[in-house]
Amino acid sequence: MSENRYRFSPHTNLSVGELFFFVAVDETEKQLGFKDLAASALLLGQNDVPVAGKLGGAAAGTSVISIAARKVLPLQLRQRLPTIVGIGPRGLKIAFTRSLGGFVGRAVPVIGVLTMSYDAFFIVRNTVATYNRLVMPEDKVL
């Protein structure tokens, strides 16, 4: 590690590790801001609400978002739609539903995971790019 020192926003005399940390915090704040709902989608999609009467082999419980979506969208469809209900040792666990609300409720956490993955990719990419623009050639990463 070099002995070079850097400045970033109000912070001065930063080591390369400290600079990278502050750049990462800044990029995370820029990417997520107040508009990010991915974490909410993941939390609301957790099947932690107890439900009685499920058949054997079904995942225990249901999610808050699934309960709400089934109330708001009480439509029953003619065709069964595939939904992701979990990940197991053999890959994705797929279940089918005719309930439009159930389909939407099960899609929300999947959208949350995809959104968080997108955010994480851009946070890392932008952090490395910004850091590399700020430092001397011997302190660059990747």
GUMARFI-204462 format. One record per residue (C-alpha): x negated, y, z; residue number from 0; residue in one letter. Coordinates in nm, 2 decimals, always signed. Example, Ala and Ser with C-alpha at 12.3 -4.5 7.8 and 13.67 -1.06 7.14 Angstrom:
       X       Y       Z  pos  code
   -1.23   -0.45   +0.78    0     a
   -1.37   -0.11   +0.71    1     s
% end
This chain:
       X       Y       Z  pos  code
   +0.00   +0.00   +0.00    0     m
   -0.13   +0.34   -0.08    1     s
   -0.18   +0.63   +0.15    2     e
   +0.01   +0.87   -0.07    3     n
   +0.28   +1.08   +0.10    4     r
   +0.60   +1.21   -0.05    5     y
   +0.89   +1.45   +0.00    6     r
   +1.25   +1.37   -0.07    7     f
   +1.53   +1.62   +0.01    8     s
   +1.48   +1.74   +0.36    9     p
   +1.24   +1.46   +0.45   10     h
   +0.87   +1.52   +0.43   11     t
   +0.55   +1.33   +0.48   12     n
   +0.71   +1.00   +0.37   13     l
   +0.53   +0.68   +0.31   14     s
   +0.62   +0.48   +0.00   15     v
   +0.85   +0.25   +0.20   16     g
   +1.02   +0.54   +0.37   17     e
   +1.07   +0.72   +0.04   18     l
   +1.22   +0.40   -0.12   19     f
   +1.46   +0.37   +0.18   20     f
   +1.58   +0.73   +0.15   21     f
   +1.62   +0.70   -0.23   22     v
   +1.82   +0.38   -0.18   23     a
   +2.05   +0.55   +0.08   24     v
   +2.10   +0.85   -0.16   25     d
   +2.18   +0.62   -0.46   26     e
   +2.42   +0.42   -0.25   27     t
   +2.60   +0.73   -0.14   28     e
   +2.62   +0.85   -0.50   29     k
   +2.75   +0.51   -0.63   30     q
   +3.01   +0.44   -0.36   31     l
   +3.12   +0.78   -0.25   32     g
   +3.48   +0.79   -0.13   33     f
   +3.63   +0.63   -0.44   34     k
   +3.50   +0.28   -0.38   35     d
   +3.77   +0.03   -0.27   36     l
   +3.58   -0.29   -0.33   37     a
   +3.52   -0.36   +0.04   38     a
   +3.89   -0.29   +0.11   39     s
   +3.99   -0.53   -0.16   40     a
   +3.77   -0.80   -0.02   41     l
   +3.89   -0.75   +0.34   42     l
   +4.26   -0.73   +0.24   43     l
   +4.22   -1.05   +0.03   44     g
   +4.09   -1.27   +0.31   45     q
   +4.33   -1.55   +0.39   46     n
   +4.34   -1.49   +0.77   47     d
   +4.71   -1.45   +0.82   48     v
   +4.85   -1.78   +0.96   49     p
   +5.13   -1.94   +0.75   50     v
   +5.33   -2.25   +0.83   51     a
   +5.46   -2.50   +0.57   52     g
   +5.16   -2.53   +0.34   53     k
   +5.11   -2.86   +0.16   54     l
   +4.80   -3.08   +0.24   55     g
   +4.49   -2.96   +0.06   56     g
   +4.61   -2.60   +0.04   57     a
   +4.39   -2.33   +0.18   58     a
   +4.50   -2.24   +0.53   59     a
   +4.66   -1.89   +0.58   60     g
   +4.73   -1.61   +0.34   61     t
   +4.61   -1.26   +0.29   62     s
   +4.76   -0.93   +0.38   63     v
   +4.75   -0.82   +0.01   64     i
   +4.92   -1.14   -0.10   65     s
   +5.20   -1.08   +0.14   66     i
   +5.24   -0.72   +0.03   67     a
   +5.22   -0.81   -0.34   68     a
   +5.48   -1.08   -0.31   69     r
   +5.72   -0.83   -0.15   70     k
   +5.66   -0.56   -0.41   71     v
   +5.65   -0.80   -0.71   72     l
   +5.91   -1.08   -0.62   73     p
   +5.92   -1.20   -0.98   74     l
   +5.90   -1.57   -1.06   75     q
   +5.74   -1.65   -1.40   76     l
   +5.82   -1.93   -1.63   77     r
   +5.46   -2.02   -1.68   78     q
   +5.21   -2.10   -1.40   79     r
   +4.91   -1.86   -1.39   80     l
   +4.56   -1.97   -1.28   81     p
   +4.41   -1.80   -0.97   82     t
   +4.08   -1.83   -0.79   83     i
   +4.15   -1.94   -0.43   84     v
   +3.79   -2.01   -0.32   85     g
   +3.45   -2.14   -0.40   86     i
   +3.34   -2.49   -0.30   87     g
   +3.05   -2.72   -0.36   88     p
   +3.19   -2.81   -0.70   89     r
   +3.24   -2.45   -0.81   90     g
   +3.55   -2.24   -0.82   91     l
   +3.88   -2.36   -0.66   92     k
   +4.17   -2.29   -0.89   93     i
   +4.53   -2.29   -0.79   94     a
   +4.83   -2.21   -1.01   95     f
   +5.13   -1.99   -0.92   96     t
   +5.45   -1.88   -1.08   97     r
   +5.48   -1.58   -0.84   98     s
   +5.36   -1.26   -1.00   99     l
   +5.30   -1.11   -0.65  100     g
   +5.09   -1.42   -0.56  101     g
   +4.89   -1.38   -0.88  102     f
   +4.82   -1.01   -0.81  103     v
   +4.74   -1.08   -0.44  104     g
   +4.49   -1.35   -0.54  105     r
   +4.33   -1.13   -0.81  106     a
   +4.26   -0.84   -0.57  107     v
   +3.96   -1.00   -0.39  108     p
   +3.82   -1.12   -0.71  109     v
   +3.83   -0.77   -0.85  110     i
   +3.66   -0.66   -0.52  111     g
   +3.37   -0.90   -0.57  112     v
   +3.32   -0.79   -0.93  113     l
   +3.33   -0.43   -0.83  114     t
   +3.08   -0.48   -0.55  115     m
   +2.85   -0.67   -0.78  116     s
   +2.87   -0.38   -1.03  117     y
   +2.80   -0.13   -0.76  118     d
   +2.50   -0.33   -0.62  119     a
   +2.35   -0.37   -0.96  120     f
   +2.36   +0.01   -1.03  121     f
   +2.25   +0.10   -0.68  122     i
   +1.93   -0.11   -0.72  123     v
   +1.87   +0.00   -1.08  124     r
   +1.91   +0.37   -1.00  125     n
   +1.71   +0.34   -0.68  126     t
   +1.41   +0.19   -0.86  127     v
   +1.43   +0.44   -1.15  128     a
   +1.45   +0.74   -0.92  129     t
   +1.18   +0.61   -0.69  130     y
   +0.95   +0.54   -0.99  131     n
   +1.01   +0.90   -1.12  132     r
   +0.91   +1.05   -0.79  133     l
   +0.59   +0.85   -0.71  134     v
   +0.24   +0.83   -0.85  135     m
   +0.16   +0.55   -1.10  136     p
   -0.01   +0.33   -0.83  137     e
   +0.30   +0.34   -0.61  138     d
   +0.56   +0.24   -0.88  139     k
   +0.76   -0.09   -0.85  140     v
   +0.87   -0.33   -1.12  141     l
% end
